[in-house]
């Protein structure tokens, strides 16, 4: 079962979950991929919602600072040109962000994107926090995402929680948040989406991050 679907596992099941999977892309791959987006500094919370049950299935966040990255704790998305270091994917260009959304939005899940503009200092702190968080164990995506948010000035009211929808609700109460919801009718088997992304950009799996 994909890791993204395990994020709402009940606490009683956590003892059975595997440990984190450390991944560390080479310096040259990360340096080559760095992308600076020209929009104002911001924090974006992604919440994947089950279309059948309404339950939250996964939490992740995008940081637009001196570079734009996605912190996808215990997630399964990857891209050969977006090298990963312990759940932080670098080089999030508009096309790779589109790929990320397409991968998660499908017949069984939709994606809620909540974005809040922040100061450059807050954005850089968020970038530092996600880069130093470390690999996240399965079922702990909500806890990892909300822990990072709780350490950012202006986000103190967002609850620290395992439950993606609770985090989403807290984020929605922050001033100035904009929301986008993405639906798609793609098959739930999204391995084909990954394959199409790599073919479209010419990025083979061999260019992906190397395990430590």
Phi, psi and omega in degrees: 000136183298149182297327182298337181269000182260357190293340179257018178303141181294150181307327181297339180271349188297328181298336181270352183285148178287168178283178179292159180246094183296133178226137183217100179293149178298151180307316184295327179291318179293315181298322180292329186272343187310130180229127177254119182273146188271002176276165182301154177305142184200164172240130178240127175262127173258133173230124178263123187247131178291123183290341183267316184259341185080003181281152174282134184251339185194145173238142175205172179212149175247137180244122175254097181235224175296340168218161181253126181227161170243127172264107186243072189299125180059026179272173183243354179291143172210160175212134184299336179257011176236073187303142185254140167231103176049060175077002174256118180260124183264162176074047183273082175286169176304322180293318180289328173296319177299317178300317181299315180294318180297323181296322186269330179275120183205189187297335182257348182221145167240165186244131173252122178251120178243124185239136176230126175289143182224172176287158176304323181295318180293319179298317180293325177295318178298319178299316179296319182296315182290324180292335182256002185291322183096167181297139186257131178294159175304146177074005183245023182296316180296317180298316181295314182297313183289331177295317177296313181301320183297340181266005181258133175303131180095352181244013186298336182276352177287123186292144171278117190206157171276346192260112185305321182291328177293320177296316179301316180296320178294320179296323182297336182278350179289146180291141173081013181282133172251148187232137174232136179242131185242121174248151177206151181255020176300156177301152178293336176279094187263017175297329178293328178296315178300314181299318180294322179298315182293321179294320182295326184255357180067031182253101181287159179302331180297342177272000182287167182303154179263137177291137178297000000 
